[in-house]
Amino acid sequence: MRSIYTGFTQYGGKDTFFAGANTGRGFLGVYDTIADESVREHIYIIKGASGTGKSTLMRKIAEEAEAAGYPVTRYLCGSDPTSLDAVVLDERIVVLDGTAPHTRDMVYPGAASSLIDVSRFWKSDRLAESRAEILSCAAEKKAAFVSGTRYLAAAEMAEAESHEAIARCIDREKLERFCMRIAPKKGSGTVGKALSYRTHGIGMRGLARTAGCTAEERYGITDGLGAGTILLAALENVYLRRGEEVWTGNHPIGERITSLYIPSQNRVYTLMADGDEAVDKTIHMTRFLQKEPTGEDRGRAKLAMRVSAELIDEAASAFRRAGEAHFRLEEIYRAAMDFRALERYAKTVRAEIMGRLSAK
């Protein structure tokens, strides 16, 4: 059965997530966590419009850092998964896009953050000539995003109904026993740590997901009724009670967990989707359904899930319309850029960042 968790195209490789996501509550991101100047060694904030080379600059920085042997985490744009919103280098240095809809300014200028202003390399006179088209495209883009957000808000309401209905069909005692059995016991007596990452996005290129975390041991959850997220939430609670660190991959609709990574076990649990790699073990959610007749709730769950999936399709269509305007804006700004001058400047930026990385 088609659900809100199926039909997503994968973008990016390992250690790749979304920095934000379009939801029924608007655009939500984790930029404050990614670029916490009180924690990171240094933050580089890029300012500039679409099409001015921000993502390309981050991509080259990430590749150079990886070639030098540093671990890199990539954060894709929640609206356009082909673009980067941020890269984290060796957990110390962050380079991110600080323009709308995730505007960011320096908190501790110079001491913990620096500005990379690519707007200095565009030709303002050319942009002034395109003023009417820029304003028109920006208005079209905004209106389409507003429409898409409304559809997502309706999808979240339908998904909530589906989730409540299928939850009544679950044998909770059986599911809890399974979670207690599969999660190893630890004697620390301390509560574990939970880290949340966005692995799914709904934007200008349709439904997108990332590879998330790679692991040696992979558990795949087959789920036709949307109950898999209930198992993942229960597993998270058990692992946390046993003092484990857990990483969750979240879906923008209802913030449901779609994957659970346990670093200490190098194990990942994930909802199975078309095109997924082979898994080591499969968990069938049907084993946790109550034996008593639950046809009415199952029917409600299926109907509400189908409605939610159709609303997500409508939202994606609206975001694609926003994309048409967005990509026209990119072309206008790209044509006004002096990329040769930008590349000369970018080389000095990359050299500075590599210097910071090698200093420790």
Secondary structure, DSSP 8 states (H G I E B T S, - for coil): ---TTSS-EEES-TTEEESEEEETTEEEE-HHHHT-TTTSSEEEEEE--TTSSHHHHHHHHHHHHHHTT--EEEEE-SS-TTSEEEEEETTTEEEEE--TTS----SSBTTTEEEEEGGGGB-HHHHHHTHHHHHHHHHHHHHHHHHHHHHHHHHHHHHHHHHHHHHTTB-HHHHHHHHHHHS------S--EEEEEE-EEEETTEEEEE-B---SEEEEEE-SSS-HHHHHHHHHHHHHHTT-EEEEEE-TTTT-EEEEEETTTTEEEEE--TT----SEEEEGGGGB-SS--HHHHHHHHHHHHHHHHHHHHHHHHHHHHHHHHHHHHHHHHHTB-HHHHHHHHHHHHHHHHHHHHT-
